[in-house]
Amino acid sequence: MAAAEPPGAEDLSQLAENALHQLQENFQALIEKITLRMEEMGERIDDLEKHVADLMTEAGIENTDEELRVKKPSFLLYFMYFHLVLNYGQHLV
């Protein structure tokens, strides 16, 4: 019986390319899942802000939506930063 020959450079190159492709697909799926969860969280935060504003109105506290938005960074700003970091990585640092 002849011993199995070690894979050639072409075989190793193909294996590495397949592994990188699979890694890229898994990473993209993870990004999509995180993006969906962040969008859901953003909707929940928006709902919470609306309910807090309604409670403040009922309590007679005068704060407009504009005042509330000035005091905190936008969720969209955080989302955009997260998206840029995932897509461009260390280029932002």
Secondary structure as UniProt FT lines:
FT   HELIX           9..59
FT   HELIX           65..71
FT   HELIX           75..88
FT   HELIX           89..92
//
